[in-house]
Amino acid sequence: MSVAFTREEDLEATAADLPDRPISPHPNLVTAEGLAAIEAELAAARAAYAAAQAKGSIEADRTAMARATRDLRYWSARRASAQLVETEADGRVRFGGAVTIEREDGRTQTWRIVGEDQADPAAGSVSHVSPLARALMGKGVGDEATVAGQSVEIVAVD
């Protein structure tokens, strides 16, 4: 069938069938900053949903409504399952804390271990379920771990 014979409404209906955002099976541990970010995303999703409803006919923009509904479901579920973890300094790598490692080639890197929604490796934060975090959790300064097949030494824990 030629594209000229497809109805725009059909394309709109297809776009409106957005799959749900996947929700991790891991515990939803969050820092105070992570919880605030989830609440901000939830507020934005509620606002987008209200805006999509206020436009009048939902049929006019089914994609916006589908996106708003999907995001509202996701952030509501993430907020409902969030487990705030307070950190305490005990000299060990822990959730919410920062760890500095030295690689075999002499490079040092500092990572903060946070929740999955807060993780941003480019900004220096990794999820508590990442292989890096799992290899380092519970260790202290001077301990070694294997990360990505390389030996690393923990040189600082904050």
Backbone as ProteinMPNN parsed JSONL, in Angstrom:
{"seq_chain_A": "MSVAFTREEDLEATAADLPDRPISPHPNLVTAEGLAAIEAELAAARAAYAAAQAKGSIEADRTAMARATRDLRYWSARRASAQLVETEADGRVRFGGAVTIEREDGRTQTWRIVGEDQADPAAGSVSHVSPLARALMGKGVGDEATVAGQSVEIVAVD", "coords_chain_A": {"N_chain_A": [[0.845, -1.178, 0.0], [0.525, 2.199, -0.786], [2.121, 4.998, 0.737], [0.689, 7.27, 0.498], [-1.906, 6.509, 0.819], [-2.258, 5.93, 3.48], [-3.792, 6.683, 6.538], [-3.546, 9.563, 8.536], [-4.528, 9.397, 11.099], [-4.208, 6.707, 11.712], [-1.446, 6.505, 11.948], [-1.104, 8.132, 14.142], [-2.479, 6.657, 16.078], [-0.849, 4.408, 16.23], [1.497, 5.549, 17.208], [0.596, 6.253, 19.689], [0.535, 3.934, 21.11], [2.542, 3.365, 23.191], [5.109, 1.484, 24.691], [5.345, 0.428, 28.135], [7.703, 1.935, 30.364], [10.526, 0.108, 31.334], [10.699, -1.363, 34.574], [13.018, -1.772, 37.049], [13.986, -4.885, 38.556], [15.399, -4.8, 40.867], [15.923, -3.705, 44.31], [14.66, -0.463, 44.984], [16.651, 1.587, 45.909], [17.404, 4.792, 47.199], [19.073, 7.955, 47.388], [18.841, 10.99, 49.347], [18.906, 13.084, 47.506], [18.298, 11.679, 45.194], [15.683, 10.85, 45.744], [14.401, 13.325, 45.802], [14.737, 14.005, 43.117], [13.181, 12.026, 41.868], [10.667, 12.759, 42.847], [10.438, 15.268, 41.623], [10.371, 14.515, 38.922], [8.007, 13.047, 38.966], [6.157, 15.084, 39.57], [6.46, 16.604, 37.239], [5.505, 14.75, 35.377], [2.851, 14.543, 36.204], [2.01, 17.13, 35.639], [2.337, 17.18, 32.851], [0.455, 15.272, 32.148], [-1.906, 16.503, 33.034], [-1.843, 18.733, 31.353], [-2.122, 17.498, 28.866], [-4.692, 16.495, 29.121], [-6.122, 18.866, 29.389], [-6.086, 20.01, 26.897], [-8.363, 19.544, 25.623], [-9.911, 17.65, 23.384], [-8.82, 14.427, 23.614], [-8.329, 12.862, 21.481], [-7.171, 14.602, 19.718], [-4.451, 14.782, 20.251], [-3.128, 12.118, 20.738], [-0.671, 10.964, 21.143], [0.77, 12.636, 22.913], [-0.794, 12.335, 25.205], [-0.524, 9.581, 25.649], [2.229, 9.406, 26.157], [2.424, 11.011, 28.451], [0.797, 9.558, 30.219], [2.185, 7.125, 30.351], [4.66, 7.982, 31.479], [3.732, 8.974, 33.912], [2.771, 6.627, 35.142], [5.208, 5.217, 35.39], [6.883, 6.931, 37.027], [5.269, 7.143, 39.278], [5.266, 4.509, 40.198], [8.014, 4.212, 40.735], [8.316, 6.107, 42.775], [6.647, 5.031, 44.726], [7.988, 2.681, 45.362], [10.403, 3.532, 46.323], [13.18, 3.473, 48.511], [14.517, 5.184, 50.946], [17.851, 5.677, 51.782], [19.876, 6.366, 54.373], [23.124, 7.579, 54.729], [26.087, 6.646, 56.465], [29.254, 7.458, 57.71], [31.651, 5.073, 57.715], [34.072, 4.256, 56.883], [33.983, 2.397, 54.891], [33.1, 1.325, 51.557], [29.973, 2.296, 50.497], [26.413, 2.525, 49.896], [25.422, 5.61, 48.54], [27.752, 6.861, 49.183], [31.05, 8.083, 48.223], [33.742, 6.777, 46.3], [37.163, 6.423, 45.637], [39.177, 5.054, 43.201], [42.207, 3.44, 42.156], [43.543, 2.572, 39.137], [45.3, -0.11, 37.396], [46.946, 1.099, 35.513], [47.584, 3.474, 36.674], [45.728, 5.526, 36.6], [43.305, 7.466, 38.35], [39.991, 7.317, 39.587], [36.915, 8.676, 40.641], [33.902, 7.703, 42.069], [30.444, 7.983, 42.826], [28.137, 6.083, 44.575], [24.909, 5.399, 43.81], [21.249, 5.38, 43.476], [19.401, 3.632, 40.864], [17.891, 5.363, 39.158], [19.176, 7.733, 39.537], [21.742, 7.428, 38.679], [24.526, 8.417, 36.721], [26.987, 7.922, 34.829], [28.726, 9.602, 33.329], [28.763, 11.86, 34.858], [29.971, 10.984, 37.104], [28.618, 9.209, 38.81], [27.397, 6.025, 39.755], [25.161, 3.248, 39.485], [23.95, 1.326, 42.248], [23.641, -1.3, 41.583], [25.377, -1.795, 39.581], [28.162, -3.469, 37.998], [30.636, -2.374, 38.822], [30.031, -1.038, 41.274], [29.089, -3.219, 42.768], [31.424, -4.752, 42.954], [32.962, -3.192, 44.617], [31.565, -2.582, 46.971], [31.423, -2.523, 50.507], [34.135, -2.699, 50.908], [37.302, -1.298, 52.018], [39.717, 1.442, 52.326], [42.736, 0.697, 50.711], [42.047, -1.876, 50.126], [41.695, -4.305, 47.489], [40.071, -4.885, 44.354], [38.433, -6.554, 41.631], [37.671, -5.137, 38.642], [36.039, -5.013, 35.676], [37.779, -6.935, 34.684], [40.236, -5.992, 35.469], [42.586, -5.255, 38.048], [41.921, -3.155, 40.76], [42.685, -0.607, 43.161], [41.396, 0.606, 46.187], [41.605, 3.88, 47.081], [40.512, 5.989, 48.455], [37.705, 6.713, 50.536], [34.68, 8.301, 50.862]], "CA_chain_A": [[0.0, 0.0, 0.0], [1.272, 3.435, -0.884], [2.065, 5.867, 1.899], [-0.334, 8.273, 0.226], [-3.212, 5.998, 1.217], [-2.368, 5.701, 4.919], [-4.451, 7.779, 7.223], [-2.759, 10.148, 9.611], [-5.076, 8.898, 12.357], [-3.605, 5.405, 11.972], [-0.092, 6.762, 12.439], [-1.276, 8.687, 15.491], [-2.866, 5.55, 16.962], [0.34, 3.573, 16.419], [2.418, 6.291, 18.081], [0.021, 6.308, 21.033], [0.737, 2.641, 21.768], [3.901, 3.354, 23.734], [5.305, 0.453, 25.711], [5.718, 0.935, 29.454], [9.131, 1.998, 30.664], [10.838, -1.042, 32.197], [10.986, -1.088, 35.981], [14.047, -2.691, 37.511], [13.585, -5.834, 39.593], [16.24, -4.574, 42.048], [15.36, -2.752, 45.281], [14.766, 0.924, 44.537], [17.356, 2.379, 46.915], [17.599, 6.168, 46.759], [19.641, 8.951, 48.291], [17.909, 12.108, 49.516], [18.872, 13.798, 46.225], [17.601, 10.81, 44.254], [14.259, 10.911, 46.065], [13.936, 14.636, 45.335], [14.671, 13.948, 41.654], [12.004, 11.217, 41.523], [9.486, 13.58, 43.117], [10.378, 16.298, 40.583], [9.913, 13.841, 37.7], [6.598, 12.708, 39.171], [5.417, 16.338, 39.429], [6.479, 16.945, 35.81], [4.613, 13.803, 34.698], [1.471, 14.954, 36.539], [1.74, 18.365, 34.89], [2.185, 16.807, 31.44], [-0.824, 14.573, 32.046], [-2.959, 17.526, 33.155], [-1.796, 19.546, 30.131], [-2.676, 16.695, 27.777], [-6.144, 16.442, 29.337], [-6.689, 20.203, 29.238], [-6.124, 20.403, 25.489], [-9.7, 19.268, 25.095], [-10.084, 16.315, 22.823], [-7.65, 13.555, 23.7], [-8.111, 12.373, 20.121], [-6.369, 15.573, 18.987], [-3.025, 14.489, 20.429], [-3.074, 10.879, 21.501], [0.718, 10.668, 21.478], [1.117, 13.376, 24.133], [-1.511, 11.707, 26.311], [0.098, 8.276, 25.892], [3.542, 9.655, 26.769], [2.181, 11.515, 29.804], [0.272, 8.45, 31.016], [3.289, 6.185, 30.564], [5.61, 8.564, 32.432], [3.059, 9.051, 35.211], [2.802, 5.271, 35.718], [6.592, 4.88, 35.743], [7.372, 7.695, 38.179], [4.451, 6.775, 40.444], [5.792, 3.221, 40.681], [9.348, 4.442, 41.301], [8.158, 6.808, 44.051], [6.035, 4.096, 45.676], [8.944, 1.642, 45.767], [11.659, 4.154, 46.767], [13.642, 3.197, 49.868], [15.536, 6.17, 51.288], [18.96, 5.11, 52.545], [20.738, 7.367, 55.008], [24.501, 7.087, 54.748], [26.906, 6.964, 57.631], [30.666, 7.252, 57.407], [32.266, 4.0, 58.497], [35.326, 3.885, 56.248], [33.734, 1.355, 53.896], [32.326, 1.727, 50.389], [28.572, 2.056, 50.808], [25.436, 3.245, 49.089], [25.37, 7.045, 48.809], [29.09, 7.388, 49.403], [31.968, 8.176, 47.088], [34.931, 5.942, 46.399], [38.194, 6.711, 44.639], [39.97, 3.866, 42.892], [43.374, 3.616, 41.294], [43.641, 1.458, 38.195], [46.653, -0.643, 37.187], [47.733, 2.029, 34.693], [47.84, 4.672, 37.458], [44.6, 6.467, 36.569], [42.387, 7.427, 39.486], [38.624, 7.704, 39.27], [36.038, 8.77, 41.807], [32.518, 7.385, 41.753], [29.461, 7.984, 43.905], [27.214, 4.96, 44.383], [23.558, 5.941, 43.987], [20.159, 4.575, 42.94], [19.392, 3.446, 39.409], [17.366, 6.537, 38.456], [20.088, 8.856, 39.762], [23.05, 7.115, 38.117], [24.98, 9.129, 35.531], [28.433, 7.678, 34.802], [29.455, 10.757, 32.794], [28.857, 12.834, 35.946], [30.677, 10.377, 38.225], [27.776, 8.411, 39.704], [27.022, 4.724, 39.213], [24.088, 2.557, 40.191], [24.374, 0.338, 43.245], [23.583, -2.641, 40.995], [26.378, -1.9, 38.515], [29.286, -4.351, 38.345], [31.645, -1.597, 39.554], [29.577, -0.853, 42.658], [29.043, -4.527, 43.43], [32.788, -5.199, 43.239], [33.588, -2.332, 45.627], [30.76, -2.442, 48.193], [31.902, -3.137, 51.737], [35.591, -2.669, 50.995], [37.865, -0.086, 52.591], [40.953, 1.963, 51.742], [43.809, -0.287, 50.638], [41.529, -3.137, 49.582], [41.701, -4.437, 46.042], [38.906, -5.527, 43.745], [38.548, -6.746, 40.193], [36.655, -4.391, 37.921], [36.199, -5.175, 34.227], [38.943, -7.763, 34.431], [41.447, -5.332, 35.951], [42.698, -5.055, 39.481], [41.895, -1.748, 41.182], [42.883, -0.425, 44.594], [40.611, 1.687, 46.76], [42.537, 4.833, 47.687], [39.776, 6.917, 49.325], [36.27, 6.478, 50.717], [34.027, 9.467, 51.481]], "C_chain_A": [[0.884, 1.233, 0.0], [1.097, 4.258, 0.389], [0.974, 6.913, 1.721], [-1.708, 7.821, 0.692], [-3.324, 5.695, 2.71], [-2.987, 6.924, 5.561], [-3.571, 8.267, 8.36], [-3.228, 9.645, 10.964], [-4.456, 7.556, 12.72], [-2.19, 5.558, 12.507], [-0.137, 7.287, 13.868], [-1.607, 7.577, 16.48], [-1.677, 4.645, 17.239], [1.318, 4.247, 17.372], [1.913, 6.313, 19.513], [0.194, 5.005, 21.792], [2.177, 2.524, 22.263], [4.04, 2.24, 24.759], [5.673, 1.1, 27.043], [7.23, 0.981, 29.583], [9.447, 0.833, 31.591], [11.192, -0.6, 33.615], [11.926, -2.179, 36.471], [13.515, -3.645, 38.581], [14.368, -5.641, 40.901], [15.543, -3.635, 43.029], [15.63, -1.319, 44.811], [15.368, 1.784, 45.645], [17.596, 3.775, 46.354], [18.312, 6.978, 47.838], [18.595, 10.053, 48.46], [17.782, 12.892, 48.208], [18.116, 12.987, 45.179], [16.096, 10.835, 44.479], [13.667, 12.238, 45.593], [13.811, 14.658, 43.812], [13.462, 13.137, 41.188], [10.741, 12.037, 41.734], [9.328, 14.696, 42.09], [9.889, 15.697, 39.264], [8.437, 13.478, 37.789], [5.724, 13.961, 39.019], [5.355, 16.763, 37.956], [5.537, 16.032, 35.025], [3.148, 14.157, 34.968], [1.077, 16.205, 35.752], [1.534, 18.063, 33.407], [0.859, 16.1, 31.208], [-1.982, 15.577, 32.09], [-3.013, 18.4, 31.902], [-2.401, 18.79, 28.957], [-4.197, 16.595, 27.899], [-6.798, 17.792, 29.041], [-6.793, 20.65, 27.788], [-7.476, 20.107, 24.86], [-9.815, 17.834, 24.638], [-8.784, 15.527, 22.895], [-7.323, 13.023, 22.319], [-7.21, 13.319, 19.334], [-4.884, 15.282, 19.111], [-2.872, 13.267, 21.316], [-1.651, 10.536, 21.916], [1.128, 11.365, 22.77], [0.452, 12.747, 25.349], [-0.884, 10.357, 26.657], [1.443, 8.437, 26.594], [3.373, 10.103, 28.221], [1.69, 10.4, 30.723], [1.366, 7.447, 31.352], [4.261, 6.722, 31.62], [5.006, 8.663, 33.827], [3.047, 7.685, 35.894], [4.203, 4.919, 36.2], [7.031, 5.607, 37.012], [6.547, 7.445, 39.431], [4.952, 5.467, 41.047], [7.159, 3.398, 41.326], [9.253, 5.156, 42.649], [7.598, 5.865, 45.11], [7.03, 3.062, 46.189], [10.258, 2.209, 46.304], [11.941, 3.855, 48.24], [14.795, 4.147, 50.17], [16.591, 5.528, 52.178], [19.807, 6.267, 53.067], [22.145, 6.786, 55.086], [25.187, 7.491, 56.036], [28.355, 6.604, 57.305], [31.235, 6.168, 58.323], [33.564, 3.509, 57.866], [35.188, 2.801, 55.184], [32.952, 1.944, 52.722], [30.876, 1.337, 50.651], [27.682, 2.867, 49.87], [25.412, 4.712, 49.517], [26.729, 7.68, 48.998], [29.908, 7.429, 48.125], [33.189, 7.306, 47.364], [35.895, 6.337, 45.286], [39.03, 5.458, 44.462], [41.165, 4.254, 42.039], [43.487, 2.363, 40.441], [45.091, 1.033, 38.027], [47.544, 0.315, 36.412], [47.997, 3.364, 35.401], [46.723, 5.702, 37.448], [43.789, 6.333, 37.849], [41.027, 7.917, 39.016], [37.827, 7.717, 40.555], [34.604, 8.566, 41.345], [31.66, 7.519, 42.998], [28.464, 6.884, 43.594], [25.818, 5.414, 44.79], [22.51, 4.963, 43.448], [20.172, 4.553, 41.424], [18.902, 4.675, 38.649], [18.308, 7.728, 38.555], [21.444, 8.645, 39.08], [23.314, 7.88, 36.822], [26.5, 8.987, 35.468], [29.25, 8.862, 34.279], [29.646, 11.832, 33.867], [29.5, 12.234, 37.196], [29.816, 9.608, 39.205], [27.365, 7.121, 39.0], [25.956, 4.088, 40.097], [24.65, 1.522, 41.157], [24.325, -1.085, 42.695], [24.581, -2.815, 39.853], [27.5, -2.838, 38.955], [30.378, -3.621, 39.145], [31.262, -1.469, 41.018], [29.568, -2.177, 43.407], [30.431, -5.024, 43.804], [33.411, -4.43, 44.403], [32.854, -2.27, 46.962], [31.371, -3.205, 49.373], [33.414, -3.115, 51.906], [36.055, -1.327, 51.553], [39.133, 0.337, 51.872], [42.041, 0.9, 51.824], [43.354, -1.637, 50.106], [41.606, -3.118, 48.062], [40.442, -5.15, 45.588], [39.188, -5.696, 42.262], [37.361, -6.076, 39.523], [36.968, -4.492, 36.44], [37.487, -5.925, 33.895], [40.262, -7.162, 34.875], [41.418, -5.199, 37.464], [42.708, -3.565, 39.778], [42.11, -1.714, 42.689], [42.036, 0.745, 45.056], [41.575, 2.611, 47.504], [41.849, 5.857, 48.581], [38.307, 6.499, 49.371], [35.69, 7.682, 51.436], [32.63, 9.123, 51.897]], "O_chain_A": [[1.883, 1.289, 0.717], [0.049, 4.212, 1.033], [0.402, 7.387, 2.702], [-2.584, 8.651, 0.936], [-4.376, 5.247, 3.165], [-2.725, 8.058, 5.159], [-2.934, 7.476, 9.056], [-2.422, 9.481, 11.88], [-4.204, 7.287, 13.894], [-1.779, 4.831, 13.411], [0.695, 6.925, 14.7], [-1.079, 7.555, 17.592], [-1.512, 4.164, 18.36], [1.898, 3.595, 18.241], [2.707, 6.383, 20.451], [0.015, 4.977, 23.009], [2.933, 1.672, 21.795], [3.167, 2.074, 25.611], [6.244, 2.19, 27.074], [7.944, 0.173, 28.991], [8.707, 0.592, 32.545], [11.886, 0.395, 33.823], [11.647, -3.368, 36.318], [12.693, -3.259, 39.412], [14.037, -6.248, 41.919], [14.674, -2.858, 42.635], [16.709, -1.017, 44.302], [14.679, 2.608, 46.246], [17.948, 3.931, 45.185], [18.171, 6.717, 49.032], [17.569, 10.04, 47.779], [16.686, 13.317, 47.84], [17.377, 13.548, 44.37], [15.32, 10.841, 43.523], [12.564, 12.272, 45.048], [12.882, 15.263, 43.275], [12.795, 13.514, 40.225], [9.84, 12.015, 40.896], [8.205, 15.038, 41.72], [9.079, 16.31, 38.567], [7.703, 13.589, 36.807], [4.661, 13.897, 38.401], [4.317, 17.227, 37.485], [4.849, 16.487, 34.112], [2.309, 14.079, 34.071], [-0.048, 16.317, 35.264], [0.645, 18.636, 32.777], [0.212, 16.31, 30.182], [-2.912, 15.506, 31.287], [-4.095, 18.765, 31.442], [-3.114, 19.375, 28.141], [-4.905, 16.61, 26.892], [-7.904, 17.846, 28.502], [-7.529, 21.591, 27.49], [-7.693, 20.396, 23.684], [-9.814, 16.912, 25.454], [-7.775, 15.917, 22.307], [-6.16, 12.758, 22.016], [-6.552, 12.895, 18.384], [-4.132, 15.515, 18.165], [-2.531, 13.373, 22.494], [-1.448, 9.883, 22.939], [1.763, 10.754, 23.63], [1.069, 12.639, 26.408], [-0.731, 10.029, 27.833], [1.758, 7.689, 27.519], [4.086, 9.637, 29.109], [2.117, 10.308, 31.874], [1.467, 6.976, 32.485], [4.639, 6.002, 32.544], [5.705, 8.455, 34.819], [3.287, 7.596, 37.098], [4.367, 4.383, 37.296], [7.496, 4.978, 37.962], [7.075, 7.527, 40.54], [5.048, 5.338, 42.268], [7.433, 2.792, 42.361], [10.017, 4.853, 43.566], [8.029, 5.898, 46.263], [6.924, 2.615, 47.331], [11.139, 1.446, 46.7], [11.062, 3.969, 49.095], [15.916, 3.94, 49.705], [16.272, 4.915, 53.197], [20.375, 7.04, 52.296], [22.325, 5.63, 55.468], [24.902, 8.54, 56.616], [28.631, 5.569, 56.698], [31.289, 6.328, 59.542], [34.097, 2.472, 58.261], [36.191, 2.341, 54.638], [32.234, 2.933, 52.873], [30.585, 0.189, 50.987], [28.139, 3.761, 49.159], [25.385, 5.017, 50.709], [26.852, 8.905, 48.975], [29.516, 6.888, 47.091], [33.604, 7.128, 48.509], [35.492, 6.555, 44.144], [39.524, 4.876, 45.427], [41.144, 5.245, 41.309], [43.522, 1.244, 40.953], [46.004, 1.733, 38.465], [48.756, 0.346, 36.623], [48.564, 4.281, 34.806], [46.768, 6.662, 38.217], [43.606, 5.233, 38.37], [40.922, 8.804, 38.169], [38.029, 6.887, 41.442], [34.152, 9.167, 40.37], [32.104, 7.201, 44.101], [27.997, 6.771, 42.46], [25.57, 5.765, 45.943], [22.842, 3.858, 43.018], [20.859, 5.346, 40.781], [19.447, 4.997, 37.593], [18.238, 8.64, 37.732], [22.209, 9.597, 38.923], [22.451, 7.978, 35.949], [27.224, 9.834, 35.993], [30.363, 9.094, 34.752], [30.585, 12.623, 33.792], [29.571, 12.894, 38.233], [30.243, 9.373, 40.335], [27.031, 7.121, 37.816], [25.869, 4.36, 41.294], [25.696, 0.923, 40.908], [24.914, -1.989, 43.287], [24.623, -3.873, 39.224], [27.757, -2.983, 40.15], [30.974, -4.206, 40.05], [32.068, -1.756, 41.903], [29.996, -2.243, 44.559], [30.606, -5.648, 44.851], [34.286, -4.95, 45.095], [33.459, -1.938, 47.982], [31.776, -4.361, 49.252], [33.915, -3.486, 52.968], [35.307, -0.349, 51.562], [39.573, -0.32, 50.929], [42.243, 0.28, 52.868], [44.175, -2.451, 49.683], [41.585, -2.059, 47.435], [39.832, -5.915, 46.336], [40.08, -5.05, 41.711], [36.205, -6.4, 39.797], [38.048, -4.097, 36.002], [38.191, -5.586, 32.943], [41.312, -7.773, 34.674], [40.358, -5.051, 38.072], [43.418, -2.8, 39.125], [41.767, -2.657, 43.402], [41.97, 1.77, 44.378], [42.269, 2.191, 48.429], [42.509, 6.525, 49.377], [37.748, 6.005, 48.392], [36.163, 8.045, 52.513], [31.92, 9.972, 52.436]]}, "name": "protein", "num_of_chains": 1, "seq": "MSVAFTREEDLEATAADLPDRPISPHPNLVTAEGLAAIEAELAAARAAYAAAQAKGSIEADRTAMARATRDLRYWSARRASAQLVETEADGRVRFGGAVTIEREDGRTQTWRIVGEDQADPAAGSVSHVSPLARALMGKGVGDEATVAGQSVEIVAVD"}
